[in-house]
Amino acid sequence: MTYLRSIGEVIIFLLLSIIAILEGVIKSFIPMKYKMKSIDGEIALVTGGGGGLGRLLSLRLANLGAIVIVWDINETGIEETVKLVRAAGGTCYGYVCDLCDRADIYKKAKIIQEEIGKVTILINNAGVVTGMKLLDTPDKLITRTMDVNVMSHFWTVKAFLPIMLESNKGHIVSVASLAGQCGVPKLVDYCTSKYAAMGFDEALRMELEYEGYKINTTVVCPYFIRSTGMFESVKSRYVSTLSPNAVADRIITAMRCNEKYAIIPGYLQILLSLKWMRPSINNWPDVYLVLKENLE
């Protein structure tokens, strides 16, 4: 009986997998405009909104009718974002918040709930990078990277998720990175934090689904983004660095379509699939580049 039960479970698993694949294929043919949800009137909080990608996300959210709240450590940057959003006709509020300080996160979250209302969209966008070899990276910078890039996700979600659960409505977006899929030299701490952000999103989504809640989560993994002050020195021969505007558009689309996972650019998802199919040669892109250099 145990043997037959095991066979039955395998068959059920395969059938469910086939159904999931077919569902994904069918959905891929549905135009995006028919899948996008409205966020008009929603209260959206963007961490790292004082500049770069966070500012672009804030402008797009406001343009879609959301009430935008910007968190950043840079007060001048916050003021500029708020000014730009309001000049475009949107509603925006800014708060200085140190994402390395859990107490400050909880404090500012409470203030927001009292002064503005219930946050229904949380975009954990803030990120930092050191760009140094592991042994050359000061401990305090490693701690900072982990605090901003992943630990802050724990604290912001713990601060705002209870409100979402009350109404069984909300969306949590984690801006990770392609560096959360592939190890990169001189980015050991950064890659580690982004791998963790990936795991955080997936486990949180599973937990919410297991409990029967309809809170959506989306994790976004972009390639290196130019003009954000983080990867200006990156010189890429085979994959161009990304336009922050294009990345912002893709993130908003992924959120509005309730996508669970978005790789930017999308074609790299195929290469990542090959990596996980053959983990024993997960450095195959590096091998290819080395061989090409030697042949030249």
C-alpha positions as CSV (number, residue, x, y, z in Angstrom):
1,M,0.0,0.0,0.0
2,T,2.8,2.4,0.8
3,Y,4.4,1.7,-2.6
4,L,1.1,2.4,-4.4
5,R,0.6,5.5,-2.4
6,S,4.0,6.8,-3.4
7,I,3.3,6.1,-7.0
8,G,0.0,8.0,-6.7
9,E,1.6,11.0,-5.1
10,V,4.2,11.1,-7.9
11,I,1.4,11.0,-10.5
12,I,-0.5,13.8,-8.8
13,F,2.7,15.8,-8.6
14,L,3.3,15.4,-12.3
15,L,-0.2,16.3,-13.2
16,L,-0.2,19.4,-11.1
17,S,3.1,20.4,-12.6
18,I,1.7,20.0,-16.1
19,I,-1.3,22.0,-15.2
20,A,0.9,24.8,-13.8
21,I,3.0,24.8,-17.0
22,L,-0.1,25.0,-19.2
23,E,-1.5,27.7,-17.1
24,G,1.7,29.7,-17.5
25,V,1.7,29.2,-21.2
26,I,-1.9,30.3,-21.6
27,K,-1.4,33.4,-19.5
28,S,1.6,34.4,-21.5
29,F,-0.7,34.9,-24.5
30,I,-3.0,37.2,-22.6
31,P,-2.1,40.9,-23.3
32,M,-0.6,42.7,-20.3
33,K,-3.3,45.4,-20.4
34,Y,-6.0,42.8,-19.6
35,K,-4.1,41.5,-16.6
36,M,-3.2,44.7,-14.9
37,K,-4.9,45.6,-11.7
38,S,-5.8,49.2,-10.6
39,I,-3.8,50.7,-7.8
40,D,-5.8,53.9,-7.7
41,G,-6.2,55.1,-4.1
42,E,-3.8,52.5,-2.7
43,I,-1.1,53.7,-0.2
44,A,2.3,52.6,-1.5
45,L,5.6,52.8,0.4
46,V,8.9,52.8,-1.4
47,T,12.1,52.4,0.5
48,G,15.2,54.0,-1.1
49,G,12.8,56.5,-2.8
50,G,15.1,59.5,-2.4
51,G,16.7,58.9,-5.9
52,G,17.5,56.5,-8.6
53,L,15.1,53.6,-9.2
54,G,13.1,54.4,-6.1
55,R,12.3,57.9,-7.4
56,L,11.2,56.5,-10.8
57,L,9.0,53.9,-9.1
58,S,7.4,56.7,-6.9
59,L,6.6,58.8,-10.0
60,R,4.9,55.8,-11.7
61,L,2.9,54.8,-8.7
62,A,1.6,58.3,-8.2
63,N,0.8,58.6,-11.9
64,L,-1.4,55.5,-11.5
65,G,-3.3,57.1,-8.7
66,A,-1.5,55.7,-5.6
67,I,-0.7,57.7,-2.6
68,V,3.1,57.5,-2.3
69,I,5.2,57.4,0.8
70,V,9.0,57.7,0.4
71,W,11.6,56.4,2.8
72,D,15.2,57.2,2.5
73,I,18.2,58.1,4.7
74,N,18.9,61.1,2.4
75,E,16.6,64.0,3.4
76,T,17.5,66.1,0.4
77,G,16.7,63.2,-1.9
78,I,13.4,62.7,-0.3
79,E,12.5,66.3,-0.6
80,E,13.3,66.3,-4.3
81,T,11.2,63.1,-4.9
82,V,8.3,64.6,-3.1
83,K,8.6,67.8,-5.1
84,L,8.7,66.0,-8.4
85,V,5.7,63.7,-7.6
86,R,3.6,66.6,-6.4
87,A,4.6,68.7,-9.5
88,A,3.3,65.9,-11.6
89,G,0.0,66.0,-9.8
90,G,0.6,63.1,-7.5
91,T,0.3,62.8,-3.7
92,C,3.5,62.0,-1.9
93,Y,4.9,62.1,1.6
94,G,8.5,61.6,2.7
95,Y,10.1,60.4,5.9
96,V,13.8,60.0,6.8
97,C,14.2,56.4,7.9
98,D,17.4,54.5,8.7
99,L,16.9,51.0,7.4
100,C,19.8,49.8,9.4
101,D,17.8,50.7,12.6
102,R,14.9,48.3,13.3
103,A,13.5,50.6,16.0
104,D,13.4,53.5,13.5
105,I,11.6,51.3,11.0
106,Y,8.9,50.4,13.5
107,K,8.6,53.9,14.7
108,K,8.1,55.4,11.3
109,A,5.7,52.7,10.3
110,K,3.5,53.6,13.3
111,I,3.7,57.3,12.4
112,I,2.6,56.5,8.9
113,Q,-0.4,54.5,10.0
114,E,-1.5,57.3,12.3
115,E,-0.9,60.2,9.9
116,I,-1.7,58.8,6.5
117,G,-3.4,55.4,6.7
118,K,-2.9,51.7,5.9
119,V,-0.1,50.8,3.6
120,T,-1.3,48.2,1.0
121,I,1.7,48.2,-1.3
122,L,5.2,47.8,0.1
123,I,8.2,48.0,-2.3
124,N,11.5,47.1,-0.6
125,N,13.7,48.8,-3.2
126,A,16.6,50.2,-1.1
127,G,20.0,48.7,-1.7
128,V,23.7,49.4,-1.2
129,V,26.8,47.9,-2.7
130,T,30.5,47.9,-1.7
131,G,32.1,46.3,-4.7
132,M,35.2,45.0,-2.9
133,K,36.9,41.7,-2.4
134,L,35.6,39.9,0.7
135,L,38.8,40.1,2.7
136,D,39.1,43.8,1.8
137,T,35.6,44.7,2.9
138,P,35.4,46.2,6.4
139,D,33.0,44.3,8.7
140,K,30.8,47.3,9.2
141,L,30.2,47.6,5.5
142,I,29.2,43.9,5.3
143,T,26.8,44.4,8.2
144,R,25.4,47.5,6.4
145,T,24.9,45.6,3.2
146,M,23.0,42.8,5.0
147,D,20.9,45.3,7.0
148,V,19.8,47.4,4.1
149,N,19.5,44.7,1.4
150,V,17.7,42.0,3.3
151,M,17.2,42.5,7.1
152,S,15.2,45.6,6.4
153,H,12.8,43.4,4.5
154,F,12.0,41.5,7.6
155,W,11.3,44.6,9.6
156,T,9.2,46.4,7.0
157,V,7.1,43.3,6.4
158,K,6.6,42.7,10.1
159,A,5.6,46.4,10.4
160,F,3.1,46.5,7.6
161,L,1.9,42.9,6.9
162,P,-0.4,42.7,10.0
163,I,-2.5,45.6,8.5
164,M,-2.6,43.8,5.1
165,L,-3.8,40.6,6.8
166,E,-6.7,42.4,8.5
167,S,-8.2,43.2,5.1
168,N,-6.7,40.2,3.3
169,K,-5.3,42.6,0.7
170,G,-1.9,43.9,-0.2
171,H,1.2,43.5,-2.3
172,I,4.9,43.2,-1.2
173,V,7.6,43.7,-3.8
174,S,11.2,42.8,-3.2
175,V,13.8,44.3,-5.5
176,A,16.5,41.7,-5.5
177,S,19.1,41.3,-8.3
178,L,20.4,39.0,-10.9
179,A,23.3,38.8,-8.4
180,G,20.9,36.9,-6.3
181,Q,21.0,34.1,-8.9
182,C,24.7,34.1,-9.9
183,G,27.8,34.6,-7.8
184,V,29.9,37.6,-8.9
185,P,33.6,38.4,-7.9
186,K,33.9,41.5,-5.6
187,L,30.3,41.2,-4.7
188,V,30.3,38.4,-2.1
189,D,28.3,40.4,0.5
190,Y,26.0,41.9,-2.2
191,C,25.2,38.5,-3.8
192,T,24.6,37.0,-0.4
193,S,22.1,39.7,0.5
194,K,20.3,39.3,-2.8
195,Y,20.2,35.5,-2.6
196,A,18.6,36.0,0.9
197,A,16.1,38.5,-0.5
198,M,15.1,35.9,-3.0
199,G,14.6,33.3,-0.4
200,F,12.7,35.7,1.9
201,D,10.2,36.5,-0.8
202,E,9.6,32.8,-1.8
203,A,9.3,31.6,1.8
204,L,7.0,34.5,2.7
205,R,4.8,33.8,-0.3
206,M,4.5,30.1,0.6
207,E,3.7,30.9,4.2
208,L,0.9,33.4,3.1
209,E,-0.6,30.9,0.6
210,Y,-0.4,28.1,3.2
211,E,-2.4,30.3,5.6
212,G,-5.0,31.0,2.9
213,Y,-4.2,34.7,2.6
214,K,-4.5,36.6,-0.7
215,I,-1.5,38.9,-0.2
216,N,0.6,39.0,-3.3
217,T,4.4,39.1,-3.4
218,T,6.7,39.8,-6.3
219,V,10.5,39.5,-6.4
220,V,12.3,41.3,-9.2
221,C,15.8,40.4,-10.4
222,P,17.3,43.0,-12.7
223,Y,20.7,42.9,-14.3
224,F,23.0,45.8,-13.4
225,I,21.2,49.2,-13.7
226,R,23.1,52.2,-15.0
227,S,22.7,55.8,-13.7
228,T,21.8,54.8,-10.2
229,G,25.2,55.4,-8.6
230,M,25.7,51.8,-7.8
231,F,27.1,50.1,-10.9
232,E,28.5,53.0,-12.9
233,S,31.9,51.2,-13.4
234,V,30.4,48.0,-14.8
235,K,31.5,47.4,-18.4
236,S,29.4,44.6,-20.0
237,R,30.4,43.1,-23.3
238,Y,27.5,40.7,-23.8
239,V,24.6,42.1,-21.8
240,S,24.0,45.9,-21.8
241,T,23.4,47.5,-18.4
242,L,19.8,48.4,-18.0
243,S,18.0,51.7,-18.3
244,P,16.5,52.6,-14.9
245,N,13.3,53.8,-16.6
246,A,12.9,50.4,-18.3
247,V,13.4,48.6,-15.1
248,A,10.9,50.8,-13.3
249,D,8.3,50.1,-16.0
250,R,8.9,46.4,-15.7
251,I,8.6,46.4,-11.9
252,I,5.3,48.2,-12.0
253,T,4.0,45.9,-14.7
254,A,5.1,42.8,-12.7
255,M,3.3,44.1,-9.6
256,R,0.1,45.1,-11.4
257,C,0.0,41.7,-13.1
258,N,0.6,39.9,-9.8
259,E,3.7,38.2,-11.2
260,K,5.6,36.2,-8.6
261,Y,8.9,36.5,-10.3
262,A,10.5,38.8,-12.9
263,I,13.9,38.5,-14.4
264,I,15.1,41.7,-16.3
265,P,15.9,41.3,-19.1
266,G,13.6,38.4,-19.6
267,Y,15.7,36.3,-21.9
268,L,18.3,35.7,-19.2
269,Q,15.8,33.4,-17.5
270,I,16.6,30.8,-20.1
271,L,20.3,31.0,-19.2
272,L,19.5,30.8,-15.5
273,S,17.4,27.7,-16.1
274,L,20.4,26.0,-17.8
275,K,22.5,26.9,-14.7
276,W,20.2,25.2,-12.3
277,M,19.9,22.2,-14.6
278,R,23.6,21.7,-14.4
279,P,24.7,23.0,-11.0
280,S,28.0,21.2,-11.3
281,I,29.1,23.6,-14.0
282,N,27.3,26.7,-12.6
283,N,30.3,28.8,-13.6
284,W,29.9,28.0,-17.3
285,P,29.5,31.6,-18.4
286,D,32.9,32.4,-16.8
287,V,34.4,29.4,-18.6
288,Y,33.0,30.6,-21.9
289,L,34.4,34.1,-21.5
290,V,37.9,32.9,-20.5
291,L,38.0,30.6,-23.5
292,K,36.9,33.4,-25.8
293,E,39.5,35.7,-24.4
294,N,42.2,33.1,-25.0
295,L,41.1,32.4,-28.5
296,E,41.3,36.1,-29.4
